[in-house]
Amino acid sequence: MPATTALARVPEDLAARVAGDLDRYIGFGSKQAGGVGDRACGAWLTGELEGLGFKVEQQPVSVPYFVPERCELSCGTTRANVWPQPIVVPTGSQGASGPLVRIDGTGRPAGSLAGAVALLDLPFARYSTAIAKPVRVPIEAAFAAGAVAVVVITNGPTGKVIALNADGRKPMFAGPVALLAPSDAGPFLAAAIRGDKATLVLTGEGGRRPADNFIGRLDRGRKSWVAVSTPRSGWYGCAGERGGGVAAWLWLARWASKAVTGHNLAFICNSGHEYENLGAAEALKATAPRPEDTHFWLHLGANVAAQDWHDLTGQVLPGIDTQRYLSVTPGLLPLARAIFAGHVGLEAPYSSETISAGEQIEILAAGYRNVAAVFGIHRHHHVVDDDRRCVSAANVAKTAHGFQRLLERAAALDPR
């Protein structure tokens, strides 16, 4: 079947259900793990699975949180709000002060960092996590050289702060770290040239709070399981980052509960994604079907079908952002290539031995043999305005239909 024909044949009920599900997900607001939006979203999805006949098991997960009170960088009369990097190391109301010293994109400081507030000017990129070496290594080096605090300019395509994922079990850094929007950075870069004194203040309420993973099981008494997973949590509204994956996951649950009869079904939804896949790691330990009992695992990660944009004008485009990746275990490559021909970004799937990311890394490390995962970083990834403009129901429906076909074929065949 020609790719254009396959892309055109999206069932009308799929598109309509996806549109409603996207609206519902986006309407929950901020999705920070364990927060009001995350918990409301989890309750909604739990109810949807129960209505399909799945037996749902909740799994408590402890996650960090921080409610900002005052988070700002000041230098003379110049002030800017900053995003406190989790797990947050507060400064106290007096703040952390010292001469402002710039660190360039290669990690080289412009002067002594002893007693300084380091200003890390990251290279331009679509960032996602503080674990990444270009972010983590210069911060660690700055504290090792005596810096009292580090402020990171997250230079990305929107000019806004890009929130960064973090270790969810303990603070990553020896002192307070904050993120500064590129659009606010100019005066502070100029102040760093002069060696002016700066003060970083990070105050608020923090600690740990409960969040929940859940797994819905449809046990048909078969010998093997098919698993489908998606995270639902994230730093902001996550419309493009998470919305498409959640809507596609829910569509697949509705479809598979009727159509996939040769296997038991496990539909897994995790919180705590922004803490370096904390929720997924806990689910793999306690609730997921065993690797030896699992025929196929599909993971729907970030940027399943977020919108593309023009960088020059900031105009949203009708097409899908190409920076999405399909990674499959080697035996699934021929099938994935055939099904996703014509799907931008997914039409050239990778072997998981070449590239994998996010929760897929945890799934593969746990020993699951037949795994497919989509992930990516769209233009507004981890940015406060990852909102309704960043995702369209039509594009999510096309992608969900592709994964429906992959799931149908993978469930019927032995791809090993």
Secondary structure, DSSP 8 states (H G I E B T S, - for coil): --HHHHHH---HHHHHHHHHHHHHHHHT----TTSHHHHHHHHHHHHHHHHTT-EEEEEEEEEEEEEEEEEEEEETTEEEE-EE-SS-----TT-EEEEEEEE-TTS-BSS--TT-EEEEE--S----BTTSHHHHHHHHHHHHTT-SEEEEE---TTSS----B--SSS-SSSS-EEEE-GGG-HHHHHHHHHT-EEEEEEEEEEEEEEEEEEEEEE--S-S-EEEEEEE---SS--IIIIIHHHHHHHHHHHHHHHH--SSEEEEEEES-TTTTSHHHHHHHHHTS--GGGEEEEEEE-S-SSBEEE-TTT--EEEEE-S-EEEEE-GGGHHHHHHHTTTSTTTSS-EETTT---THHHHHHHTT-SSEEEEEE--TTTTSTT--GGGB-HHHHHHHHHHHHHHHHHHHHS---
